[in-house]
Amino acid sequence: MQQASGAGASPSHPLPSYLQADHLGPWGNYLKQVDRVTPYLGNLSRWVETLKRPKRILIVDVPIELDNGTIDHFEGYRVQHNLSRGPGKGGVRFHQDVTLSEVMALSAWMSVKTAAVNVPYGGAKGGIRVDPKTLSRAELERMTRRYTSEIGLIIGPSKDIPAPDVNTNEQIMAWMMDTYSMNTGEAATGVVTGKPVDLGGSLGRREATGRGVFTVGLEAAHHTGLKIEGARVAVQGFGNVGGTAAKLFCEVGARLVAVQDHTGTIVHEGGLDAVALLAHVASTGGVAGFPGAEKLADEDFWGVPCEILIPAALESQITAENAPKIHAKLVIEGANGPTTPEADDILHDSGVLVLPDVIANAGGVTVSYFEWVQDFSSFFWTEDEINARLVRIMKEAFAGVWQTAQEHKVSLRTATFIIACTRMLHAREMRGLYP
Ligand SMILES: NC(=O)c1ccc[n+]([C@@H]2O[C@H](COP(=O)([O-])OP(=O)(O)OC[C@H]3O[C@@H](n4cnc5c(N)ncnc54)[C@H](O)[C@@H]3O)[C@@H](O)[C@H]2O)c1
């Protein structure tokens, strides 16, 4: 359980004055990923600076009255990284460690992701620097509503569409939708995705990211000859993404041998019951104390023997320090940005195949796209239709990434960036610069 580490600036990047070169955080990791793709962009590389600076950053003060009558202020962000291919799209994170660098990086990875699966969006992200567990439900609602009002200047169904991320859920989306609707005077269901199904949400959205992780995992296993039945799975983060992915892998015969979350690390060589563990997390708030499991020191999680490792918590978790301990065959990035560029190289050299976030966790934004389309047309699809369309898009996107990786002899991450950045910069070039 490690905090996001800093990443040094590369001298090739002129930095805006609001960033510190010696502590670029996740944004520094993203810039290094852009450096790696640039040689493959051909003539479009003349536009590459577009990718190295967000189009728009909004920093807001979020004041609320606490239940005890005092006033507290929270730091809020909404960053729109790239809008060349369509409106902004990306989650909202409530976490005490949220920083501008983090939200910038997350918004950029959204641009890459939406382009990689070819849904008609740009990339955006938002966040509030708060530990929501310290707030009452009423305080959480007031904070969410005030934040939504503050960023209301730049969001909207055809401008920028938020969704859930770490510590935000359907209830938060319902409050965001209601606040925006009250302010604009119309029932704007399309302003956020990940809403409750009774409020214009989509069937299958809650499980979509985990289902996407599972789908690309199966595809990669197929390409590499890894047998899923009996394969050992270790998961960091047992929330929406990690919990769903673990459950789906268990349903096809894989064995969940280790889980880590913010409450600790548990292991059981014989296999943890994913469904019972989900119920335990729902009632206690974390995996710690799950009956029948053994407790493990957090730092030993990465060395647990397994075939499939799924980081599904926060960014910069797999680093140069712990990457040498990883002997999995597949790392499937459920989280955004869990692997630093240095760790990426170490895993590559030791033959671990990394399925990068920008394709592996794109299932969420894909079904968010379906939700948005359903809201606009006011016509809703069945869960089977949604899952079938999701699986088709994920498989097609993965096949393209796999082929590009073979063609250029690059990692799956660089291959995904090649496809996505080409789409984004081609759109940029076709639109031209205004005025
Ligand atoms: N929800 C989505 O649709 C979606 C889509 C794409 C990507 N993601 C990414 O997936 C990741 C998880 O998101 P989520 O929606 O499942 O969030 P969530 O809030 O449902 O779950 C987060 C999980 O991470 C764990 N965690 C938090 N801090 C930790 C730490 N320091 N060490 C170990 N575990 C820790 C929590 O205990 C929890 O189990 C994030 O990186 C998010 O950006 C989410």
The ligand as an SDF file (V2000), in Angstrom:
LIG
                    3D

 44 48  0  0  0  0  0  0  0  0999 V2000
  -14.9510    2.5680  -11.5670 N   0  0  0  0  0  0  0  0  0  0  0  0
  -14.6540    2.5430  -12.8490 C   0  0  0  0  0  0  0  0  0  0  0  0
  -15.5160    2.3840  -13.7130 O   0  0  0  0  0  0  0  0  0  0  0  0
  -13.2190    2.6530  -13.2980 C   0  0  0  0  0  0  0  0  0  0  0  0
  -12.9660    2.6810  -14.6640 C   0  0  0  0  0  0  0  0  0  0  0  0
  -11.6500    2.6830  -15.1200 C   0  0  0  0  0  0  0  0  0  0  0  0
  -10.6240    2.7010  -14.2090 C   0  0  0  0  0  0  0  0  0  0  0  0
  -10.8780    2.7150  -12.8640 N   0  0  0  0  0  0  0  0  0  0  0  0
   -9.7370    2.7260  -11.9600 C   0  0  0  0  0  0  0  0  0  0  0  0
   -9.7490    1.5490  -11.1690 O   0  0  0  0  0  0  0  0  0  0  0  0
   -9.1620    1.8420   -9.8900 C   0  0  0  0  0  0  0  0  0  0  0  0
  -10.1350    1.4430   -8.8060 C   0  0  0  0  0  0  0  0  0  0  0  0
  -11.3500    2.1400   -8.9870 O   0  0  0  0  0  0  0  0  0  0  0  0
  -12.7280    1.6390   -8.3520 P   0  0  0  0  0  0  0  0  0  0  0  0
  -13.8000    2.3260   -9.0910 O   0  0  0  0  0  0  0  0  0  0  0  0
  -12.7200    0.1470   -8.2450 O   0  0  0  0  0  0  0  0  0  0  0  0
  -12.6370    2.2860   -6.9090 O   0  0  0  0  0  0  0  0  0  0  0  0
  -13.3190    1.7950   -5.5520 P   0  0  0  0  0  0  0  0  0  0  0  0
  -13.3860    2.9800   -4.6890 O   0  0  0  0  0  0  0  0  0  0  0  0
  -14.5570    1.0120   -5.8240 O   0  0  0  0  0  0  0  0  0  0  0  0
  -12.2200    0.7630   -4.9780 O   0  0  0  0  0  0  0  0  0  0  0  0
  -10.9060    1.1670   -4.6880 C   0  0  0  0  0  0  0  0  0  0  0  0
  -10.1970    0.0100   -4.0160 C   0  0  0  0  0  0  0  0  0  0  0  0
   -8.8210    0.3520   -3.8360 O   0  0  0  0  0  0  0  0  0  0  0  0
   -8.4520    0.0670   -2.4920 C   0  0  0  0  0  0  0  0  0  0  0  0
   -7.3630    0.9340   -2.0650 N   0  0  0  0  0  0  0  0  0  0  0  0
   -7.3880    2.2730   -1.8360 C   0  0  0  0  0  0  0  0  0  0  0  0
   -6.1860    2.6990   -1.4260 N   0  0  0  0  0  0  0  0  0  0  0  0
   -5.3830    1.6120   -1.4050 C   0  0  0  0  0  0  0  0  0  0  0  0
   -4.0400    1.4080   -1.0670 C   0  0  0  0  0  0  0  0  0  0  0  0
   -3.2550    2.4390   -0.6860 N   0  0  0  0  0  0  0  0  0  0  0  0
   -3.5340    0.1470   -1.1690 N   0  0  0  0  0  0  0  0  0  0  0  0
   -4.3060   -0.8850   -1.5480 C   0  0  0  0  0  0  0  0  0  0  0  0
   -5.6100   -0.7540   -1.8710 N   0  0  0  0  0  0  0  0  0  0  0  0
   -6.1350    0.4880   -1.8050 C   0  0  0  0  0  0  0  0  0  0  0  0
   -9.7150    0.3000   -1.6990 C   0  0  0  0  0  0  0  0  0  0  0  0
   -9.6410   -0.3430   -0.4450 O   0  0  0  0  0  0  0  0  0  0  0  0
  -10.7590   -0.3130   -2.6350 C   0  0  0  0  0  0  0  0  0  0  0  0
  -10.7720   -1.7220   -2.4690 O   0  0  0  0  0  0  0  0  0  0  0  0
   -8.7930    3.3190   -9.9360 C   0  0  0  0  0  0  0  0  0  0  0  0
   -7.4570    3.4460  -10.3810 O   0  0  0  0  0  0  0  0  0  0  0  0
   -9.7340    3.8730  -10.9820 C   0  0  0  0  0  0  0  0  0  0  0  0
   -9.2200    5.0660  -11.5720 O   0  0  0  0  0  0  0  0  0  0  0  0
  -12.1580    2.6970  -12.3960 C   0  0  0  0  0  0  0  0  0  0  0  0
  1  2  1  0
  2  3  2  0
  2  4  1  0
  4  5  1  0
  4 44  2  0
  5  6  2  0
  6  7  1  0
  7  8  2  0
  8  9  1  0
  8 44  1  0
  9 10  1  0
  9 42  1  0
 10 11  1  0
 11 12  1  0
 11 40  1  0
 12 13  1  0
 13 14  1  0
 14 15  2  0
 14 16  1  0
 14 17  1  0
 17 18  1  0
 18 19  2  0
 18 20  1  0
 18 21  1  0
 21 22  1  0
 22 23  1  0
 23 24  1  0
 23 38  1  0
 24 25  1  0
 25 26  1  0
 25 36  1  0
 26 27  1  0
 26 35  1  0
 27 28  2  0
 28 29  1  0
 29 30  1  0
 29 35  2  0
 30 31  1  0
 30 32  2  0
 32 33  1  0
 33 34  2  0
 34 35  1  0
 36 37  1  0
 36 38  1  0
 38 39  1  0
 40 41  1  0
 40 42  1  0
 42 43  1  0
M  CHG  2   8   1  16  -1
M  END
$$$$
